[in-house]
C-alpha cells in the first residue's frame, strides 16, 4: 500500500495528488469516476508531505495515510507516500522522477477544477501540461473559473471532449479533458471547519 506501487509498462495509471487533510467521499468519487471514464488500470493517491502553496501545514503524514486507507479501499487503488520517499516538493519534480522510475507507464494527472483555475501558480505548470495528460473534474463553484483560466486558455486547442475521455491516457501531451460529473459538495476545508478533523 505505501511506498512505490507496482506498475507494468503499458499500464494506464491515474495520479491523484494532494494533502488529503482529511481524505473524504469526494476523493473517492472522482477516483472511481477516473477509473471508469478515463479507462485507467489503476489510480494512485499521492498523499503529499504538504502543499507549497499553503501557509499552514497539514496533519501528520502517517495519520493522513491511515485515514486515506480507511476511506478508500479498492483493488485498483493504491495509497502512497511517494513524494515523501522521493523528497520532492513540487508536482513537476515528482512527475519527472516517476516517469524515470516507471518507464513505459502512461500516467494521467487527476485534479479538481479548482486546481485548474489556479494551475498557472504551480511550479513549472507548463512542463506538467506538456509532459502528462491531465484529467480535470468539476468542483462546486469552480467550473467557470477553471474553463476561463490561464492554463485552459493557453492549451485550449489540446482539450479532448468528454465523449473521448477514454483515450486521454494514450494521447501524447499536451492533452486534457474536463469532465462535468455529478458533484459531491464536500471539501477537506469544510470538514476541518466543522471540527470533524483536527490537525
Secondary structure, 3 states (H helix, E strand, C coil): CCCCCCCCCCCEEEEEEECCCCCCHHHHHHHHHHHHHCCCCEEEEEECCCCCCCCCCCCCHHHHHHHHHHHCCCCCEEEECHHHHHCCCCHHHHHHHHHHHCCCCEEEEEEEHHHHHCHHHCCCHHHHHHHCEEEEECCCCCHHHHHCCHHHHHCHHHEECHHHHHHHHHCCCCCEEEECCCCCCCCHHHHHHCCCCCC
